[in-house]
């Protein structure tokens, strides 16, 4: 028998932002139940995430990006379309606004502690010149802000706020609107990014309305439970490097951060690059051998926790 209480939470509607885990969290709050450690999915054991690296990495998401919806409206200033200046129509103004925001030059970019922790864990296994660059972040951080997105498709998402325009809607002689979806690493940076967005919106006479916002604090990189999970990974997956990272996507784990100081996203599954690409896609699969390792990981986590 484990020496601690163990809860297994499963939801059938995470992918559609359902209320499964939020309802469970509400129950825990109502009954004053808190947790020391949460282990959800998302991270995995993958091939080297940095070129020239000599080992596989167990990527543990210690933080996931916050999210914000912003309604952007270009109001129609005139009546009949024939009296609307081509350069001042709602369609043109919203298009120019989107184009400037898409360039992202206004957004704050930095090496966050979670990303710095990832480099620190991986750097001993990197080849030159990557080892030189990632060992000296104080010197090379400006270069990394340019290099990181080119090394890894998710690299840009680790540096700060990213944006997606979800739709454009409008009618003839009517207002034109778009919904801007933002994902941030740091909530203070997001406030700075919103000032920049509002400045661009003012340039094109776009009305901005902040619809919703959600942000959750990251796990402390020195938390004893994170260190414990790394020890178990080293035991079950020899010669694999555990490393923290920031999850660009979303998971149910974010809801647990209100009642758990160490919320991690790591699926103990060794997957190939092809299997990684297949996640939520055609022919999604894992190896049968990977299932046994996953079972061993959870057995070790539960039976050795103190």
C-alpha positions as a Python dict, from the first residue, in 0.01 Angstrom:
ca = {
    (1, 'X'): (0, 0, 0),
    (2, 'X'): (128, 351, -78),
    (3, 'X'): (208, 573, 219),
    (4, 'X'): (5, 860, 75),
    (5, 'X'): (-341, 922, -67),
    (6, 'X'): (-355, 874, -444),
    (7, 'X'): (-628, 1019, -664),
    (8, 'X'): (-675, 921, -1029),
    (9, 'X'): (-870, 1181, -1225),
    (10, 'X'): (-994, 1112, -1578),
    (11, 'X'): (-1198, 1338, -1803),
    (12, 'X'): (-1365, 1257, -2135),
    (13, 'X'): (-1388, 1616, -2256),
    (14, 'X'): (-1046, 1779, -2215),
    (15, 'X'): (-1004, 1825, -2592),
    (16, 'X'): (-1317, 2039, -2611),
    (17, 'X'): (-1235, 2243, -2297),
    (18, 'X'): (-1497, 2050, -2101),
    (19, 'X'): (-1585, 2081, -1734),
    (20, 'X'): (-1463, 1737, -1619),
    (21, 'X'): (-1148, 1834, -1429),
    (22, 'X'): (-1274, 2184, -1332),
    (23, 'X'): (-1567, 2014, -1157),
    (24, 'X'): (-1327, 1778, -982),
    (25, 'X'): (-1117, 2075, -869),
    (26, 'X'): (-1431, 2248, -742),
    (27, 'X'): (-1505, 1936, -536),
    (28, 'X'): (-1152, 1933, -396),
    (29, 'X'): (-1174, 2301, -302),
    (30, 'X'): (-1513, 2255, -137),
    (31, 'X'): (-1371, 1972, 74),
    (32, 'X'): (-1042, 2155, 142),
    (33, 'X'): (-836, 1888, -34),
    (34, 'X'): (-494, 1993, -162),
    (35, 'X'): (-219, 1798, -337),
    (36, 'X'): (159, 1792, -326),
    (37, 'X'): (208, 1651, -676),
    (38, 'X'): (4, 1626, -995),
    (39, 'X'): (131, 1431, -1297),
    (40, 'X'): (-66, 1481, -1619),
    (41, 'X'): (17, 1408, -1984),
    (42, 'X'): (178, 1621, -2262),
    (43, 'X'): (555, 1591, -2213),
    (44, 'X'): (724, 1264, -2315),
    (45, 'X'): (1056, 1091, -2379),
    (46, 'X'): (1167, 1220, -2718),
    (47, 'X'): (1468, 1229, -2945),
    (48, 'X'): (1719, 1509, -2886),
    (49, 'X'): (1527, 1842, -2901),
    (50, 'X'): (1848, 2031, -2990),
    (51, 'X'): (2072, 1952, -3292),
    (52, 'X'): (2392, 1769, -3202),
    (53, 'X'): (2264, 1645, -2867),
    (54, 'X'): (2382, 1296, -2771),
    (55, 'X'): (2089, 1175, -2559),
    (56, 'X'): (1713, 1148, -2552),
    (57, 'X'): (1524, 1389, -2328),
    (58, 'X'): (1233, 1342, -2089),
    (59, 'X'): (1049, 1671, -2131),
    (60, 'X'): (853, 1773, -1821),
    (61, 'X'): (621, 2069, -1867),
    (62, 'X'): (638, 2274, -1548),
    (63, 'X'): (429, 2555, -1692),
    (64, 'X'): (176, 2605, -1969),
    (65, 'X'): (98, 2923, -2149),
    (66, 'X'): (-183, 3145, -2035),
    (67, 'X'): (-455, 3243, -2277),
    (68, 'X'): (-655, 3551, -2362),
    (69, 'X'): (-932, 3628, -2612),
    (70, 'X'): (-951, 3980, -2754),
    (71, 'X'): (-1231, 4107, -2978),
    (72, 'X'): (-1104, 4354, -3239),
    (73, 'X'): (-1357, 4562, -3435),
    (74, 'X'): (-1313, 4798, -3728),
    (75, 'X'): (-1629, 5005, -3727),
    (76, 'X'): (-1790, 5128, -4047),
    (77, 'X'): (-1771, 5506, -4058),
    (78, 'X'): (-1980, 5561, -4368),
    (79, 'X'): (-2310, 5455, -4513),
    (80, 'X'): (-2308, 5329, -4869),
    (81, 'X'): (-1996, 5138, -4977),
    (82, 'X'): (-1942, 5372, -5273),
    (83, 'X'): (-1873, 5658, -5028),
    (84, 'X'): (-1614, 5462, -4831),
    (85, 'X'): (-1250, 5548, -4901),
    (86, 'X'): (-1064, 5238, -5014),
    (87, 'X'): (-780, 5301, -4769),
    (88, 'X'): (-1017, 5360, -4477),
    (89, 'X'): (-1271, 5082, -4515),
    (90, 'X'): (-1324, 4840, -4221),
    (91, 'X'): (-1185, 4554, -4430),
    (92, 'X'): (-863, 4737, -4516),
    (93, 'X'): (-812, 4864, -4161),
    (94, 'X'): (-864, 4522, -4001),
    (95, 'X'): (-636, 4363, -4262),
    (96, 'X'): (-356, 4613, -4191),
    (97, 'X'): (-401, 4562, -3818),
    (98, 'X'): (-377, 4182, -3852),
    (99, 'X'): (-72, 4206, -4077),
    (100, 'X'): (116, 4426, -3829),
    (101, 'X'): (28, 4210, -3528),
    (102, 'X'): (127, 3895, -3719),
    (103, 'X'): (479, 4033, -3753),
    (104, 'X'): (496, 4022, -3369),
    (105, 'X'): (767, 4284, -3350),
    (106, 'X'): (584, 4453, -3064),
    (107, 'X'): (575, 4147, -2838),
    (108, 'X'): (817, 4103, -2547),
    (109, 'X'): (1076, 3829, -2603),
    (110, 'X'): (1295, 3686, -2326),
    (111, 'X'): (1453, 3367, -2194),
    (112, 'X'): (1218, 3268, -1911),
    (113, 'X'): (1337, 3073, -1603),
    (114, 'X'): (1167, 2754, -1722),
    (115, 'X'): (1341, 2772, -2059),
    (116, 'X'): (1671, 2858, -1894),
    (117, 'X'): (1622, 2550, -1671),
    (118, 'X'): (1566, 2338, -1981),
    (119, 'X'): (1893, 2456, -2136),
    (120, 'X'): (2078, 2398, -1809),
    (121, 'X'): (1960, 2035, -1802),
    (122, 'X'): (2038, 1967, -2169),
    (123, 'X'): (2364, 2157, -2216),
    (124, 'X'): (2603, 1882, -2086),
    (125, 'X'): (2483, 1661, -2372),
    (126, 'X'): (2510, 1921, -2647),
    (127, 'X'): (2787, 1943, -2905),
    (128, 'X'): (2987, 2254, -2990),
    (129, 'X'): (2886, 2531, -3067),
    (130, 'X'): (2546, 2477, -2901),
    (131, 'X'): (2712, 2397, -2568),
    (132, 'X'): (2898, 2728, -2580),
    (133, 'X'): (2584, 2925, -2664),
    (134, 'X'): (2348, 2766, -2414),
    (135, 'X'): (2604, 2772, -2132),
    (136, 'X'): (2644, 3149, -2167),
    (137, 'X'): (2287, 3276, -2184),
    (138, 'X'): (2394, 3606, -2029),
    (139, 'X'): (2589, 3674, -2346),
    (140, 'X'): (2399, 3491, -2618),
    (141, 'X'): (2034, 3553, -2522),
    (142, 'X'): (1987, 3814, -2803),
    (143, 'X'): (2116, 3555, -3051),
    (144, 'X'): (1896, 3283, -2903),
    (145, 'X'): (1584, 3492, -2952),
    (146, 'X'): (1658, 3465, -3324),
    (147, 'X'): (1805, 3114, -3325),
    (148, 'X'): (1560, 2926, -3103),
    (149, 'X'): (1258, 2939, -3340),
    (150, 'X'): (1482, 2797, -3615),
    (151, 'X'): (1613, 2509, -3400),
    (152, 'X'): (1269, 2385, -3299),
    (153, 'X'): (917, 2457, -3436),
    (154, 'X'): (801, 2532, -3080),
    (155, 'X'): (1098, 2758, -3011),
    (156, 'X'): (917, 3086, -3074),
    (157, 'X'): (643, 2988, -2829),
    (158, 'X'): (900, 2956, -2547),
    (159, 'X'): (1010, 3318, -2581),
    (160, 'X'): (684, 3498, -2507),
    (161, 'X'): (334, 3575, -2626),
    (162, 'X'): (212, 3419, -2949),
    (163, 'X'): (-104, 3510, -3136),
    (164, 'X'): (-365, 3354, -3361),
    (165, 'X'): (-653, 3529, -3538),
    (166, 'X'): (-938, 3281, -3513),
    (167, 'X'): (-1185, 3434, -3757),
    (168, 'X'): (-1282, 3746, -3950),
    (169, 'X'): (-1647, 3837, -3975),
    (170, 'X'): (-1827, 4125, -4146),
    (171, 'X'): (-2087, 4229, -4398),
    (172, 'X'): (-2120, 4494, -4667),
    (173, 'X'): (-2154, 4840, -4510),
    (174, 'X'): (-2110, 4682, -4164),
    (175, 'X'): (-1842, 4659, -3900),
    (176, 'X'): (-1567, 4400, -3949),
    (177, 'X'): (-1436, 4208, -3649),
    (178, 'X'): (-1179, 3944, -3569),
    (179, 'X'): (-1106, 3740, -3258),
    (180, 'X'): (-743, 3753, -3146),
    (181, 'X'): (-625, 3459, -2936),
    (182, 'X'): (-311, 3523, -2731),
    (183, 'X'): (-98, 3275, -2538),
    (184, 'X'): (151, 3413, -2289),
    (185, 'X'): (437, 3275, -2080),
    (186, 'X'): (423, 3555, -1825),
    (187, 'X'): (112, 3750, -1723),
    (188, 'X'): (306, 4072, -1660),
    (189, 'X'): (455, 4051, -2009),
    (190, 'X'): (106, 3997, -2147),
    (191, 'X'): (-5, 4327, -1999),
    (192, 'X'): (288, 4492, -2175),
    (193, 'X'): (197, 4313, -2498),
    (194, 'X'): (-163, 4436, -2468),
    (195, 'X'): (-37, 4796, -2451),
    (196, 'X'): (152, 4734, -2776),
    (197, 'X'): (-158, 4576, -2935),
    (198, 'X'): (-373, 4871, -2831),
    (199, 'X'): (-119, 5108, -2982),
    (200, 'X'): (-136, 4925, -3316),
    (201, 'X'): (-516, 4916, -3291),
    (202, 'X'): (-522, 5293, -3239),
    (203, 'X'): (-312, 5337, -3552),
    (204, 'X'): (-584, 5169, -3760),
    (205, 'X'): (-884, 5289, -3556),
    (206, 'X'): (-965, 4940, -3425),
    (207, 'X'): (-1176, 4899, -3110),
    (208, 'X'): (-1034, 4647, -2862),
    (209, 'X'): (-1239, 4447, -2610),
    (210, 'X'): (-1074, 4195, -2376),
    (211, 'X'): (-1317, 3902, -2361),
    (212, 'X'): (-1151, 3647, -2133),
    (213, 'X'): (-818, 3567, -1968),
    (214, 'X'): (-670, 3265, -1795),
    (215, 'X'): (-327, 3237, -1636),
    (216, 'X'): (-172, 2982, -1397),
    (217, 'X'): (153, 3004, -1203),
    (218, 'X'): (443, 2774, -1299),
    (219, 'X'): (592, 2506, -1076),
    (220, 'X'): (902, 2608, -881),
    (221, 'X'): (1204, 2446, -1047),
    (222, 'X'): (1343, 2365, -700),
    (223, 'X'): (1027, 2193, -575),
    (224, 'X'): (1115, 1862, -410),
    (225, 'X'): (838, 1682, -599),
    (226, 'X'): (984, 1787, -934),
    (227, 'X'): (1323, 1657, -820),
    (228, 'X'): (1153, 1334, -711),
    (229, 'X'): (993, 1286, -1053),
    (230, 'X'): (1331, 1339, -1218),
    (231, 'X'): (1478, 1066, -995),
    (232, 'X'): (1205, 823, -1102),
    (233, 'X'): (1261, 910, -1468),
    (234, 'X'): (1632, 835, -1429),
    (235, 'X'): (1543, 500, -1273),
    (236, 'X'): (1287, 389, -1533),
    (237, 'X'): (1453, 552, -1836),
    (238, 'X'): (1833, 516, -1797),
    (239, 'X'): (2047, 747, -2013),
    (240, 'X'): (1755, 985, -2069),
    (241, 'X'): (1789, 1350, -1960),
    (242, 'X'): (1496, 1495, -1760),
    (243, 'X'): (1438, 1860, -1849),
    (244, 'X'): (1169, 2118, -1766),
    (245, 'X'): (994, 2313, -2039),
    (246, 'X'): (698, 2539, -2112),
    (247, 'X'): (397, 2374, -2275),
    (248, 'X'): (270, 2589, -2566),
    (249, 'X'): (-60, 2397, -2579),
    (250, 'X'): (-322, 2349, -2307),
    (251, 'X'): (-398, 2067, -2066),
    (252, 'X'): (-639, 1991, -1784),
    (253, 'X'): (-341, 2014, -1548),
    (254, 'X'): (-365, 2393, -1546),
    (255, 'X'): (-680, 2372, -1334),
    (256, 'X'): (-491, 2174, -1069),
    (257, 'X'): (-244, 2457, -1005),
    (258, 'X'): (-500, 2621, -772),
    (259, 'X'): (-473, 2327, -530),
    (260, 'X'): (-132, 2177, -610),
    (261, 'X'): (200, 2356, -581),
    (262, 'X'): (378, 2108, -811),
    (263, 'X'): (177, 2043, -1128),
    (264, 'X'): (368, 1857, -1398),
    (265, 'X'): (277, 1746, -1749),
    (266, 'X'): (472, 1436, -1844),
    (267, 'X'): (352, 1116, -2010),
    (268, 'X'): (613, 844, -1940),
    (269, 'X'): (612, 724, -2300),
    (270, 'X'): (913, 691, -2527),
    (271, 'X'): (800, 806, -2871),
    (272, 'X'): (974, 848, -3205),
    (273, 'X'): (962, 1171, -3410),
    (274, 'X'): (701, 1009, -3636),
    (275, 'X'): (485, 916, -3338),
    (276, 'X'): (524, 1265, -3194),
    (277, 'X'): (391, 1416, -3518),
    (278, 'X'): (101, 1165, -3519),
    (279, 'X'): (-38, 1290, -3185),
    (280, 'X'): (-400, 1399, -3243),
    (281, 'X'): (-344, 1314, -3608),
    (282, 'X'): (-374, 1029, -3856),
    (283, 'X'): (-242, 693, -3733),
    (284, 'X'): (-167, 810, -3378),
    (285, 'X'): (24, 528, -3209),
    (286, 'X'): (282, 422, -2952),
    (287, 'X'): (496, 109, -2922),
    (288, 'X'): (370, -180, -2708),
    (289, 'X'): (702, -175, -2522),
    (290, 'X'): (638, 189, -2428),
    (291, 'X'): (327, 87, -2235),
    (292, 'X'): (528, -137, -2003),
    (293, 'X'): (769, 147, -1925),
    (294, 'X'): (477, 378, -1851),
    (295, 'X'): (330, 128, -1604),
    (296, 'X'): (670, 92, -1437),
    (297, 'X'): (698, 470, -1403),
    (298, 'X'): (362, 507, -1227),
    (299, 'X'): (434, 212, -998),
    (300, 'X'): (762, 372, -894),
    (301, 'X'): (603, 716, -846),
    (302, 'X'): (330, 580, -617),
    (303, 'X'): (520, 315, -423),
    (304, 'X'): (825, 529, -339),
    (305, 'X'): (658, 862, -261),
    (306, 'X'): (706, 987, 95),
}
